[in-house]
Amino acid sequence: MDPISATSAFLTLVGAALQASTVLYQTVRSFQTSRRSIRELGDELEALHGVLQSLLELAERTDNDFTALNLPLVQCSKACTEFEALIVKCTKHSGGSRSSFRDWAKLVYMGDDITAFKNTLSTYKSTIMIALGDANL
């Protein structure tokens, strides 16, 4: 694959992950809740957004090879998209405020709870941050 195609493909992956995490962030923030795990998920999504935005900006202005991040970006995008769909499915009975604790209690992603999902996002964020750190050296 030529360098321009590889860069374009990578930028597409970053853009998809950024879009998926933004949609999930907006969905999570639309809930009015005092549950700490949900607030922490929102905070983690906000931090992930910042890291993805930094990666996108760096990839656009440099010719660094970030292909090692292809799989984590695909997985991050997929996880955010799937989790957002799960939230929508599990909260369809919540009504206007979308704050039903009963619906959030049903929320389980790949056998784990909200905190485990937040930790998964944190792993993706950390992986990307390490690559950004390497690129800036």
N, CA, C and O atoms as CSV, one atom per row, in Angstrom:
chain,resi,resn,atom,element,x,y,z
A,1,MET,N,N,0.852,-1.170,0.000
A,1,MET,CA,C,0.000,0.000,0.000
A,1,MET,C,C,0.901,1.237,0.000
A,1,MET,O,O,1.872,1.312,0.752
A,2,ASP,N,N,0.569,2.185,-0.838
A,2,ASP,CA,C,1.401,3.384,-0.890
A,2,ASP,C,C,1.156,4.248,0.354
A,2,ASP,O,O,0.103,4.138,0.982
A,3,PRO,N,N,2.115,5.102,0.712
A,3,PRO,CA,C,2.018,5.896,1.937
A,3,PRO,C,C,0.777,6.778,2.011
A,3,PRO,O,O,0.203,6.945,3.087
A,4,ILE,N,N,0.361,7.338,0.893
A,4,ILE,CA,C,-0.826,8.208,0.907
A,4,ILE,C,C,-2.071,7.393,1.218
A,4,ILE,O,O,-2.923,7.837,1.988
A,5,SER,N,N,-2.189,6.213,0.632
A,5,SER,CA,C,-3.339,5.347,0.904
A,5,SER,C,C,-3.337,4.876,2.351
A,5,SER,O,O,-4.386,4.822,2.991
A,6,ALA,N,N,-2.156,4.535,2.867
A,6,ALA,CA,C,-2.053,4.087,4.258
A,6,ALA,C,C,-2.453,5.206,5.208
A,6,ALA,O,O,-3.161,4.973,6.188
A,7,THR,N,N,-1.998,6.422,4.918
A,7,THR,CA,C,-2.346,7.567,5.766
A,7,THR,C,C,-3.839,7.838,5.701
A,7,THR,O,O,-4.474,8.093,6.724
A,8,SER,N,N,-4.395,7.782,4.508
A,8,SER,CA,C,-5.825,8.015,4.334
A,8,SER,C,C,-6.645,6.965,5.081
A,8,SER,O,O,-7.634,7.298,5.735
A,9,ALA,N,N,-6.240,5.710,4.987
A,9,ALA,CA,C,-6.935,4.634,5.692
A,9,ALA,C,C,-6.847,4.827,7.200
A,9,ALA,O,O,-7.820,4.614,7.923
A,10,PHE,N,N,-5.667,5.234,7.665
A,10,PHE,CA,C,-5.492,5.454,9.098
A,10,PHE,C,C,-6.370,6.611,9.573
A,10,PHE,O,O,-7.027,6.507,10.609
A,11,LEU,N,N,-6.383,7.702,8.826
A,11,LEU,CA,C,-7.218,8.848,9.200
A,11,LEU,C,C,-8.694,8.467,9.240
A,11,LEU,O,O,-9.452,8.982,10.062
A,12,THR,N,N,-9.095,7.572,8.356
A,12,THR,CA,C,-10.473,7.082,8.357
A,12,THR,C,C,-10.764,6.300,9.637
A,12,THR,O,O,-11.830,6.451,10.232
A,13,LEU,N,N,-9.813,5.464,10.058
A,13,LEU,CA,C,-9.986,4.699,11.301
A,13,LEU,C,C,-10.085,5.625,12.512
A,13,LEU,O,O,-10.934,5.432,13.383
A,14,VAL,N,N,-9.213,6.627,12.559
A,14,VAL,CA,C,-9.245,7.571,13.678
A,14,VAL,C,C,-10.568,8.326,13.668
A,14,VAL,O,O,-11.190,8.514,14.713
A,15,GLY,N,N,-10.992,8.756,12.492
A,15,GLY,CA,C,-12.261,9.477,12.381
A,15,GLY,C,C,-13.445,8.639,12.827
A,15,GLY,O,O,-14.355,9.144,13.484
A,16,ALA,N,N,-13.438,7.367,12.475
A,16,ALA,CA,C,-14.525,6.470,12.887
A,16,ALA,C,C,-14.543,6.289,14.402
A,16,ALA,O,O,-15.608,6.316,15.019
A,17,ALA,N,N,-13.375,6.106,14.998
A,17,ALA,CA,C,-13.296,5.954,16.457
A,17,ALA,C,C,-13.726,7.241,17.151
A,17,ALA,O,O,-14.423,7.209,18.165
A,18,LEU,N,N,-13.308,8.360,16.602
A,18,LEU,CA,C,-13.683,9.656,17.166
A,18,LEU,C,C,-15.197,9.849,17.092
A,18,LEU,O,O,-15.815,10.289,18.062
A,19,GLN,N,N,-15.788,9.527,15.963
A,19,GLN,CA,C,-17.238,9.659,15.787
A,19,GLN,C,C,-17.995,8.731,16.738
A,19,GLN,O,O,-18.948,9.154,17.393
A,20,ALA,N,N,-17.571,7.470,16.814
A,20,ALA,CA,C,-18.253,6.496,17.674
A,20,ALA,C,C,-18.159,6.899,19.143
A,20,ALA,O,O,-19.134,6.777,19.884
A,21,SER,N,N,-16.988,7.379,19.565
A,21,SER,CA,C,-16.838,7.785,20.969
A,21,SER,C,C,-17.642,9.054,21.256
A,21,SER,O,O,-18.157,9.215,22.362
A,22,THR,N,N,-17.755,9.943,20.292
A,22,THR,CA,C,-18.542,11.170,20.470
A,22,THR,C,C,-20.023,10.849,20.612
A,22,THR,O,O,-20.697,11.396,21.485
A,23,VAL,N,N,-20.531,9.966,19.761
A,23,VAL,CA,C,-21.941,9.575,19.839
A,23,VAL,C,C,-22.228,8.911,21.184
A,23,VAL,O,O,-23.238,9.206,21.822
A,24,LEU,N,N,-21.347,8.024,21.607
A,24,LEU,CA,C,-21.531,7.365,22.904
A,24,LEU,C,C,-21.470,8.382,24.030
A,24,LEU,O,O,-22.283,8.329,24.952
A,25,TYR,N,N,-20.517,9.313,23.971
A,25,TYR,CA,C,-20.413,10.356,24.991
A,25,TYR,C,C,-21.716,11.153,25.078
A,25,TYR,O,O,-22.221,11.398,26.174
A,26,GLN,N,N,-22.252,11.550,23.947
A,26,GLN,CA,C,-23.494,12.329,23.938
A,26,GLN,C,C,-24.659,11.519,24.503
A,26,GLN,O,O,-25.513,12.057,25.206
A,27,THR,N,N,-24.687,10.244,24.197
A,27,THR,CA,C,-25.747,9.379,24.731
A,27,THR,C,C,-25.633,9.260,26.246
A,27,THR,O,O,-26.628,9.385,26.959
A,28,VAL,N,N,-24.420,9.020,26.735
A,28,VAL,CA,C,-24.211,8.883,28.177
A,28,VAL,C,C,-24.537,10.190,28.892
A,28,VAL,O,O,-25.174,10.176,29.945
A,29,ARG,N,N,-24.110,11.309,28.336
A,29,ARG,CA,C,-24.354,12.615,28.962
A,29,ARG,C,C,-25.821,13.027,28.923
A,29,ARG,O,O,-26.237,13.911,29.672
A,30,SER,N,N,-26.612,12.389,28.047
A,30,SER,CA,C,-28.027,12.743,27.977
A,30,SER,C,C,-28.806,12.241,29.189
A,30,SER,O,O,-29.943,12.656,29.415
A,31,PHE,N,N,-28.200,11.357,29.962
A,31,PHE,CA,C,-28.847,10.838,31.154
A,31,PHE,C,C,-28.571,11.744,32.342
A,31,PHE,O,O,-27.438,12.162,32.578
A,32,GLN,N,N,-29.616,12.034,33.072
A,32,GLN,CA,C,-29.483,12.803,34.298
A,32,GLN,C,C,-29.433,11.793,35.447
A,32,GLN,O,O,-30.459,11.262,35.870
A,33,THR,N,N,-28.230,11.543,35.936
A,33,THR,CA,C,-28.078,10.519,36.967
A,33,THR,C,C,-26.991,10.916,37.952
A,33,THR,O,O,-26.072,11.671,37.634
A,34,SER,N,N,-27.124,10.391,39.135
A,34,SER,CA,C,-26.098,10.623,40.145
A,34,SER,C,C,-25.215,9.381,40.314
A,34,SER,O,O,-24.348,9.357,41.187
A,35,ARG,N,N,-25.425,8.360,39.494
A,35,ARG,CA,C,-24.606,7.142,39.603
A,35,ARG,C,C,-23.177,7.439,39.205
A,35,ARG,O,O,-22.907,7.925,38.107
A,36,ARG,N,N,-22.277,7.143,40.102
A,36,ARG,CA,C,-20.865,7.436,39.890
A,36,ARG,C,C,-20.290,6.710,38.679
A,36,ARG,O,O,-19.513,7.290,37.920
A,37,SER,N,N,-20.661,5.457,38.494
A,37,SER,CA,C,-20.104,4.691,37.380
A,37,SER,C,C,-20.480,5.310,36.037
A,37,SER,O,O,-19.680,5.272,35.103
A,38,ILE,N,N,-21.653,5.865,35.923
A,38,ILE,CA,C,-22.088,6.490,34.676
A,38,ILE,C,C,-21.362,7.813,34.465
A,38,ILE,O,O,-20.942,8.120,33.349
A,39,ARG,N,N,-21.213,8.591,35.525
A,39,ARG,CA,C,-20.451,9.848,35.420
A,39,ARG,C,C,-19.002,9.563,35.039
A,39,ARG,O,O,-18.430,10.267,34.206
A,40,GLU,N,N,-18.407,8.541,35.639
A,40,GLU,CA,C,-17.021,8.181,35.317
A,40,GLU,C,C,-16.885,7.697,33.881
A,40,GLU,O,O,-15.879,7.973,33.228
A,41,LEU,N,N,-17.881,6.982,33.384
A,41,LEU,CA,C,-17.871,6.567,31.982
A,41,LEU,C,C,-17.869,7.799,31.079
A,41,LEU,O,O,-17.125,7.853,30.100
A,42,GLY,N,N,-18.696,8.780,31.408
A,42,GLY,CA,C,-18.713,10.017,30.639
A,42,GLY,C,C,-17.373,10.724,30.672
A,42,GLY,O,O,-16.913,11.237,29.652
A,43,ASP,N,N,-16.748,10.754,31.831
A,43,ASP,CA,C,-15.428,11.389,31.960
A,43,ASP,C,C,-14.377,10.653,31.125
A,43,ASP,O,O,-13.534,11.283,30.486
A,44,GLU,N,N,-14.430,9.322,31.132
A,44,GLU,CA,C,-13.479,8.522,30.358
A,44,GLU,C,C,-13.692,8.743,28.861
A,44,GLU,O,O,-12.729,8.821,28.098
A,45,LEU,N,N,-14.940,8.842,28.448
A,45,LEU,CA,C,-15.238,9.108,27.038
A,45,LEU,C,C,-14.748,10.495,26.622
A,45,LEU,O,O,-14.255,10.677,25.509
A,46,GLU,N,N,-14.884,11.448,27.499
A,46,GLU,CA,C,-14.393,12.795,27.203
A,46,GLU,C,C,-12.871,12.788,27.049
A,46,GLU,O,O,-12.334,13.429,26.146
A,47,ALA,N,N,-12.180,12.066,27.926
A,47,ALA,CA,C,-10.715,11.961,27.843
A,47,ALA,C,C,-10.300,11.213,26.574
A,47,ALA,O,O,-9.338,11.600,25.910
A,48,LEU,N,N,-11.020,10.148,26.241
A,48,LEU,CA,C,-10.738,9.398,25.023
A,48,LEU,C,C,-10.900,10.300,23.800
A,48,LEU,O,O,-10.091,10.252,22.874
A,49,HIS,N,N,-11.931,11.105,23.805
A,49,HIS,CA,C,-12.159,12.038,22.695
A,49,HIS,C,C,-10.959,12.965,22.521
A,49,HIS,O,O,-10.510,13.198,21.399
A,50,GLY,N,N,-10.443,13.489,23.621
A,50,GLY,CA,C,-9.282,14.376,23.553
A,50,GLY,C,C,-8.059,13.693,22.974
A,50,GLY,O,O,-7.336,14.282,22.170
A,51,VAL,N,N,-7.826,12.459,23.375
A,51,VAL,CA,C,-6.673,11.705,22.882
A,51,VAL,C,C,-6.843,11.379,21.396
A,51,VAL,O,O,-5.893,11.495,20.622
A,52,LEU,N,N,-8.041,10.975,21.002
A,52,LEU,CA,C,-8.290,10.686,19.589
A,52,LEU,C,C,-8.154,11.948,18.734
A,52,LEU,O,O,-7.630,11.896,17.622
A,53,GLN,N,N,-8.619,13.057,19.250
A,53,GLN,CA,C,-8.491,14.324,18.520
A,53,GLN,C,C,-7.018,14.687,18.351
A,53,GLN,O,O,-6.610,15.131,17.278
A,54,SER,N,N,-6.225,14.505,19.388
A,54,SER,CA,C,-4.780,14.767,19.303
A,54,SER,C,C,-4.118,13.854,18.283
A,54,SER,O,O,-3.269,14.295,17.509
A,55,LEU,N,N,-4.508,12.575,18.282
A,55,LEU,CA,C,-3.963,11.627,17.320
A,55,LEU,C,C,-4.321,12.042,15.895
A,55,LEU,O,O,-3.475,11.997,15.003
A,56,LEU,N,N,-5.547,12.436,15.684
A,56,LEU,CA,C,-5.983,12.856,14.355
A,56,LEU,C,C,-5.172,14.062,13.875
A,56,LEU,O,O,-4.713,14.095,12.733
A,57,GLU,N,N,-5.004,15.036,14.744
A,57,GLU,CA,C,-4.248,16.237,14.384
A,57,GLU,C,C,-2.789,15.906,14.074
A,57,GLU,O,O,-2.227,16.424,13.109
A,58,LEU,N,N,-2.177,15.048,14.884
A,58,LEU,CA,C,-0.786,14.669,14.652
A,58,LEU,C,C,-0.638,13.864,13.354
A,58,LEU,O,O,0.297,14.085,12.585
A,59,ALA,N,N,-1.552,12.944,13.122
A,59,ALA,CA,C,-1.489,12.118,11.915
A,59,ALA,C,C,-1.693,12.954,10.653
A,59,ALA,O,O,-1.141,12.633,9.601
A,60,GLU,N,N,-2.469,14.004,10.753
A,60,GLU,CA,C,-2.705,14.870,9.595
A,60,GLU,C,C,-1.484,15.726,9.246
A,60,GLU,O,O,-1.285,16.083,8.085
A,61,ARG,N,N,-0.681,16.048,10.239
A,61,ARG,CA,C,0.429,16.968,9.972
A,61,ARG,C,C,1.814,16.307,9.935
A,61,ARG,O,O,2.808,16.980,9.665
A,62,THR,N,N,1.888,15.012,10.201
A,62,THR,CA,C,3.179,14.316,10.157
A,62,THR,C,C,3.064,13.073,9.291
A,62,THR,O,O,1.975,12.673,8.883
A,63,ASP,N,N,4.200,12.484,9.027
A,63,ASP,CA,C,4.193,11.227,8.271
A,63,ASP,C,C,4.584,10.044,9.158
A,63,ASP,O,O,5.109,9.043,8.670
A,64,ASN,N,N,4.329,10.164,10.456
A,64,ASN,CA,C,4.638,9.072,11.386
A,64,ASN,C,C,3.811,7.835,11.041
A,64,ASN,O,O,2.693,7.935,10.538
A,65,ASP,N,N,4.379,6.687,11.320
A,65,ASP,CA,C,3.703,5.422,11.055
A,65,ASP,C,C,2.934,4.994,12.307
A,65,ASP,O,O,3.526,4.583,13.305
A,66,PHE,N,N,1.629,5.097,12.236
A,66,PHE,CA,C,0.777,4.713,13.355
A,66,PHE,C,C,0.014,3.425,13.071
A,66,PHE,O,O,-0.996,3.158,13.723
A,67,THR,N,N,0.473,2.621,12.115
A,67,THR,CA,C,-0.273,1.425,11.728
A,67,THR,C,C,-0.458,0.439,12.881
A,67,THR,O,O,-1.377,-0.379,12.853
A,68,ALA,N,N,0.392,0.507,13.877
A,68,ALA,CA,C,0.231,-0.372,15.037
A,68,ALA,C,C,-1.062,-0.068,15.796
A,68,ALA,O,O,-1.535,-0.891,16.579
A,69,LEU,N,N,-1.625,1.107,15.562
A,69,LEU,CA,C,-2.865,1.492,16.240
A,69,LEU,C,C,-4.119,1.092,15.470
A,69,LEU,O,O,-5.233,1.297,15.953
A,70,ASN,N,N,-3.949,0.523,14.275
A,70,ASN,CA,C,-5.121,0.168,13.473
A,70,ASN,C,C,-6.096,-0.733,14.226
A,70,ASN,O,O,-7.287,-0.429,14.293
A,71,LEU,N,N,-5.614,-1.824,14.786
A,71,LEU,CA,C,-6.497,-2.755,15.490
A,71,LEU,C,C,-7.124,-2.120,16.732
A,71,LEU,O,O,-8.338,-2.237,16.906
A,72,PRO,N,N,-6.359,-1.452,17.606
A,72,PRO,CA,C,-7.005,-0.808,18.748
A,72,PRO,C,C,-8.061,0.233,18.341
A,72,PRO,O,O,-9.083,0.378,19.012
A,73,LEU,N,N,-7.813,0.944,17.255
A,73,LEU,CA,C,-8.797,1.929,16.798
A,73,LEU,C,C,-10.074,1.256,16.300
A,73,LEU,O,O,-11.177,1.723,16.582
A,74,VAL,N,N,-9.920,0.165,15.563
A,74,VAL,CA,C,-11.091,-0.577,15.091
A,74,VAL,C,C,-11.874,-1.130,16.280
A,74,VAL,O,O,-13.100,-1.034,16.325
A,75,GLN,N,N,-11.154,-1.709,17.244
A,75,GLN,CA,C,-11.819,-2.275,18.416
A,75,GLN,C,C,-12.499,-1.194,19.252
A,75,GLN,O,O,-13.604,-1.404,19.753
A,76,CYS,N,N,-11.856,-0.055,19.404
A,76,CYS,CA,C,-12.429,1.058,20.162
A,76,CYS,C,C,-13.710,1.547,19.494
A,76,CYS,O,O,-14.729,1.749,20.154
A,77,SER,N,N,-13.644,1.730,18.204
A,77,SER,CA,C,-14.810,2.181,17.448
A,77,SER,C,C,-15.962,1.191,17.577
A,77,SER,O,O,-17.106,1.580,17.811
A,78,LYS,N,N,-15.648,-0.082,17.422
A,78,LYS,CA,C,-16.662,-1.129,17.512
A,78,LYS,C,C,-17.268,-1.181,18.919
A,78,LYS,O,O,-18.486,-1.286,19.068
A,79,ALA,N,N,-16.434,-1.109,19.932
A,79,ALA,CA,C,-16.923,-1.163,21.311
A,79,ALA,C,C,-17.848,0.012,21.608
A,79,ALA,O,O,-18.900,-0.165,22.222
A,80,CYS,N,N,-17.463,1.202,21.180
A,80,CYS,CA,C,-18.299,2.391,21.426
A,80,CYS,C,C,-19.627,2.275,20.698
A,80,CYS,O,O,-20.675,2.602,21.257
A,81,THR,N,N,-19.591,1.816,19.464
A,81,THR,CA,C,-20.817,1.674,18.675
A,81,THR,C,C,-21.741,0.629,19.298
A,81,THR,O,O,-22.946,0.852,19.421
A,82,GLU,N,N,-21.180,-0.496,19.684
A,82,GLU,CA,C,-21.982,-1.565,20.285
A,82,GLU,C,C,-22.551,-1.143,21.637
A,82,GLU,O,O,-23.704,-1.445,21.947
A,83,PHE,N,N,-21.752,-0.449,22.438
A,83,PHE,CA,C,-22.218,-0.041,23.758
A,83,PHE,C,C,-23.314,1.009,23.630
A,83,PHE,O,O,-24.278,0.993,24.395
A,84,GLU,N,N,-23.177,1.913,22.679
A,84,GLU,CA,C,-24.208,2.935,22.460
A,84,GLU,C,C,-25.512,2.265,22.041
A,84,GLU,O,O,-26.579,2.640,22.528
A,85,ALA,N,N,-25.445,1.283,21.149
A,85,ALA,CA,C,-26.634,0.548,20.721
A,85,ALA,C,C,-27.264,-0.196,21.904
A,85,ALA,O,O,-28.488,-0.270,22.017
A,86,LEU,N,N,-26.433,-0.734,22.768
A,86,LEU,CA,C,-26.926,-1.435,23.954
A,86,LEU,C,C,-27.640,-0.474,24.903
A,86,LEU,O,O,-28.688,-0.809,25.455
A,87,ILE,N,N,-27.083,0.702,25.091
A,87,ILE,CA,C,-27.731,1.704,25.948
A,87,ILE,C,C,-29.102,2.048,25.386
A,87,ILE,O,O,-30.092,2.069,26.116
A,88,VAL,N,N,-29.156,2.316,24.095
A,88,VAL,CA,C,-30.431,2.663,23.461
A,88,VAL,C,C,-31.437,1.531,23.645
A,88,VAL,O,O,-32.602,1.774,23.962
A,89,LYS,N,N,-30.987,0.303,23.445
A,89,LYS,CA,C,-31.880,-0.860,23.595
A,89,LYS,C,C,-32.368,-1.004,25.037
A,89,LYS,O,O,-33.554,-1.231,25.277
A,90,CYS,N,N,-31.454,-0.872,25.986
A,90,CYS,CA,C,-31.802,-1.104,27.390
A,90,CYS,C,C,-32.587,0.042,28.012
A,90,CYS,O,O,-33.227,-0.140,29.047
A,91,THR,N,N,-32.548,1.201,27.406
A,91,THR,CA,C,-33.225,2.358,28.005
A,91,THR,C,C,-34.436,2.798,27.201
A,91,THR,O,O,-34.926,3.913,27.382
A,92,LYS,N,N,-34.918,1.952,26.328
A,92,LYS,CA,C,-36.045,2.344,25.490
A,92,LYS,C,C,-37.324,2.601,26.284
A,92,LYS,O,O,-38.250,3.230,25.773
A,93,HIS,N,N,-37.385,2.125,27.518
A,93,HIS,CA,C,-38.566,2.335,28.352
A,93,HIS,C,C,-38.414,3.510,29.314
A,93,HIS,O,O,-39.330,3.796,30.085
A,94,SER,N,N,-37.291,4.181,29.281
A,94,SER,CA,C,-37.023,5.221,30.270
A,94,SER,C,C,-37.834,6.486,30.053
A,94,SER,O,O,-38.102,7.205,31.015
A,95,GLY,N,N,-38.225,6.776,28.851
A,95,GLY,CA,C,-39.023,7.962,28.611
A,95,GLY,C,C,-38.173,9.190,28.385
A,95,GLY,O,O,-37.001,9.087,28.023
A,96,GLY,N,N,-38.762,10.351,28.599
A,96,GLY,CA,C,-38.143,11.629,28.271
A,96,GLY,C,C,-36.832,11.922,28.960
A,96,GLY,O,O,-35.887,12.358,28.303
A,97,SER,N,N,-36.735,11.700,30.260
A,97,SER,CA,C,-35.501,12.048,30.964
A,97,SER,C,C,-34.417,10.995,30.774
A,97,SER,O,O,-33.244,11.255,31.044
A,98,ARG,N,N,-34.801,9.808,30.311
A,98,ARG,CA,C,-33.860,8.717,30.058
A,98,ARG,C,C,-32.989,8.420,31.278
A,98,ARG,O,O,-31.780,8.231,31.148
A,99,SER,N,N,-33.597,8.378,32.450
A,99,SER,CA,C,-32.786,8.198,33.653
A,99,SER,C,C,-33.200,7.002,34.500
A,99,SER,O,O,-32.919,6.975,35.698
A,100,SER,N,N,-33.847,6.034,33.920
A,100,SER,CA,C,-34.333,4.903,34.685
A,100,SER,C,C,-33.179,4.051,35.197
A,100,SER,O,O,-32.402,3.509,34.411
A,101,PHE,N,N,-33.070,3.937,36.508
A,101,PHE,CA,C,-32.037,3.109,37.111
A,101,PHE,C,C,-32.246,1.646,36.722
A,101,PHE,O,O,-31.284,0.910,36.502
A,102,ARG,N,N,-33.501,1.238,36.641
A,102,ARG,CA,C,-33.818,-0.145,36.287
A,102,ARG,C,C,-33.219,-0.501,34.928
A,102,ARG,O,O,-32.672,-1.589,34.747
A,103,ASP,N,N,-33.327,0.424,33.976
A,103,ASP,CA,C,-32.760,0.166,32.648
A,103,ASP,C,C,-31.240,0.101,32.703
A,103,ASP,O,O,-30.642,-0.771,32.073
A,104,TRP,N,N,-30.605,1.001,33.442
A,104,TRP,CA,C,-29.141,0.983,33.553
A,104,TRP,C,C,-28.674,-0.277,34.269
A,104,TRP,O,O,-27.589,-0.779,33.977
A,105,ALA,N,N,-29.467,-0.798,35.198
A,105,ALA,CA,C,-29.085,-2.007,35.929
A,105,ALA,C,C,-28.999,-3.211,34.987
A,105,ALA,O,O,-28.255,-4.153,35.261
A,106,LYS,N,N,-29.748,-3.192,33.887
A,106,LYS,CA,C,-29.727,-4.291,32.920
A,106,LYS,C,C,-28.522,-4.215,31.994
A,106,LYS,O,O,-28.247,-5.162,31.257
A,107,LEU,N,N,-27.807,-3.108,32.023
A,107,LEU,CA,C,-26.750,-2.854,31.053
A,107,LEU,C,C,-25.510,-3.698,31.342
A,107,LEU,O,O,-24.820,-3.494,32.340
A,108,VAL,N,N,-25.248,-4.636,30.462
A,108,VAL,CA,C,-24.074,-5.495,30.560
A,108,VAL,C,C,-23.497,-5.622,29.156
A,108,VAL,O,O,-24.211,-5.949,28.208
A,109,TYR,N,N,-22.196,-5.361,29.032
A,109,TYR,CA,C,-21.540,-5.432,27.727
A,109,TYR,C,C,-20.507,-6.544,27.762
A,109,TYR,O,O,-19.560,-6.505,28.546
A,110,MET,N,N,-20.697,-7.524,26.914
A,110,MET,CA,C,-19.777,-8.660,26.801
A,110,MET,C,C,-19.494,-9.300,28.162
A,110,MET,O,O,-18.360,-9.670,28.467
A,111,GLY,N,N,-20.551,-9.421,28.971
A,111,GLY,CA,C,-20.441,-10.088,30.255
A,111,GLY,C,C,-19.961,-9.226,31.403
A,111,GLY,O,O,-19.848,-9.705,32.531
A,112,ASP,N,N,-19.673,-7.943,31.129
A,112,ASP,CA,C,-19.157,-7.060,32.177
A,112,ASP,C,C,-20.084,-5.862,32.384
A,112,ASP,O,O,-21.000,-5.616,31.601
A,113,ASP,N,N,-19.816,-5.130,33.459
A,113,ASP,CA,C,-20.645,-3.982,33.791
A,113,ASP,C,C,-20.047,-2.680,33.238
A,113,ASP,O,O,-19.066,-2.706,32.495
A,114,ILE,N,N,-20.639,-1.565,33.604
A,114,ILE,CA,C,-20.222,-0.253,33.107
A,114,ILE,C,C,-18.776,0.050,33.486
A,114,ILE,O,O,-18.024,0.594,32.677
A,115,THR,N,N,-18.388,-0.294,34.699
A,115,THR,CA,C,-17.026,-0.012,35.148
A,115,THR,C,C,-16.001,-0.792,34.315
A,115,THR,O,O,-14.949,-0.255,33.967
A,116,ALA,N,N,-16.298,-2.025,34.004
A,116,ALA,CA,C,-15.384,-2.817,33.171
A,116,ALA,C,C,-15.281,-2.218,31.773
A,116,ALA,O,O,-14.199,-2.200,31.187
A,117,PHE,N,N,-16.391,-1.729,31.233
A,117,PHE,CA,C,-16.356,-1.095,29.921
A,117,PHE,C,C,-15.520,0.181,29.976
A,117,PHE,O,O,-14.736,0.453,29.067
A,118,LYS,N,N,-15.685,0.955,31.033
A,118,LYS,CA,C,-14.886,2.171,31.213
A,118,LYS,C,C,-13.404,1.821,31.254
A,118,LYS,O,O,-12.584,2.537,30.679
A,119,ASN,N,N,-13.057,0.744,31.916
A,119,ASN,CA,C,-11.658,0.310,31.979
A,119,ASN,C,C,-11.143,-0.123,30.604
A,119,ASN,O,O,-9.977,0.097,30.277
A,120,THR,N,N,-12.003,-0.732,29.810
A,120,THR,CA,C,-11.628,-1.096,28.442
A,120,THR,C,C,-11.304,0.157,27.637
A,120,THR,O,O,-10.299,0.201,26.927
A,121,LEU,N,N,-12.152,1.171,27.747
A,121,LEU,CA,C,-11.893,2.433,27.053
A,121,LEU,C,C,-10.595,3.064,27.533
A,121,LEU,O,O,-9.849,3.645,26.744
A,122,SER,N,N,-10.331,2.951,28.816
A,122,SER,CA,C,-9.101,3.491,29.379
A,122,SER,C,C,-7.877,2.802,28.780
A,122,SER,O,O,-6.847,3.439,28.563
A,123,THR,N,N,-7.989,1.518,28.516
A,123,THR,CA,C,-6.892,0.778,27.892
A,123,THR,C,C,-6.637,1.285,26.475
A,123,THR,O,O,-5.488,1.479,26.079
A,124,TYR,N,N,-7.703,1.497,25.715
A,124,TYR,CA,C,-7.540,2.049,24.361
A,124,TYR,C,C,-6.891,3.429,24.438
A,124,TYR,O,O,-5.978,3.736,23.671
A,125,LYS,N,N,-7.359,4.245,25.354
A,125,LYS,CA,C,-6.825,5.599,25.511
A,125,LYS,C,C,-5.342,5.548,25.860
A,125,LYS,O,O,-4.546,6.299,25.296
A,126,SER,N,N,-4.971,4.682,26.772
A,126,SER,CA,C,-3.568,4.563,27.181
A,126,SER,C,C,-2.684,4.099,26.028
A,126,SER,O,O,-1.573,4.601,25.856
A,127,THR,N,N,-3.164,3.161,25.251
A,127,THR,CA,C,-2.409,2.675,24.094
A,127,THR,C,C,-2.139,3.809,23.113
A,127,THR,O,O,-1.025,3.958,22.611
A,128,ILE,N,N,-3.159,4.598,22.851
A,128,ILE,CA,C,-3.017,5.725,21.925
A,128,ILE,C,C,-2.087,6.781,22.507
A,128,ILE,O,O,-1.284,7.368,21.783
A,129,MET,N,N,-2.189,7.025,23.798
A,129,MET,CA,C,-1.317,8.017,24.445
A,129,MET,C,C,0.145,7.603,24.357
A,129,MET,O,O,1.012,8.456,24.170
A,130,ILE,N,N,0.434,6.327,24.486
A,130,ILE,CA,C,1.812,5.837,24.370
A,130,ILE,C,C,2.325,6.095,22.959
A,130,ILE,O,O,3.457,6.544,22.782
A,131,ALA,N,N,1.501,5.815,21.958
A,131,ALA,CA,C,1.918,6.074,20.569
A,131,ALA,C,C,2.142,7.567,20.344
A,131,ALA,O,O,3.092,7.955,19.664
A,132,LEU,N,N,1.282,8.398,20.904
A,132,LEU,CA,C,1.470,9.848,20.775
A,132,LEU,C,C,2.759,10.292,21.445
A,132,LEU,O,O,3.477,11.136,20.908
A,133,GLY,N,N,3.058,9.741,22.596
A,133,GLY,CA,C,4.288,10.063,23.289
A,133,GLY,C,C,5.504,9.671,22.479
A,133,GLY,O,O,6.458,10.442,22.377
A,134,ASP,N,N,5.482,8.483,21.903
A,134,ASP,CA,C,6.579,8.031,21.041
A,134,ASP,C,C,6.764,8.954,19.846
A,134,ASP,O,O,7.890,9.288,19.478
A,135,ALA,N,N,5.659,9.362,19.248
A,135,ALA,CA,C,5.711,10.211,18.051
A,135,ALA,C,C,6.259,11.593,18.373
A,135,ALA,O,O,6.840,12.250,17.510
A,136,ASN,N,N,6.078,12.027,19.593
A,136,ASN,CA,C,6.529,13.368,19.979
A,136,ASN,C,C,7.968,13.386,20.491
A,136,ASN,O,O,8.493,14.447,20.828
A,137,LEU,N,N,8.606,12.223,20.550
A,137,LEU,CA,C,10.007,12.171,21.020
A,137,LEU,C,C,10.975,12.517,19.924
A,137,LEU,O,O,12.185,12.522,20.148
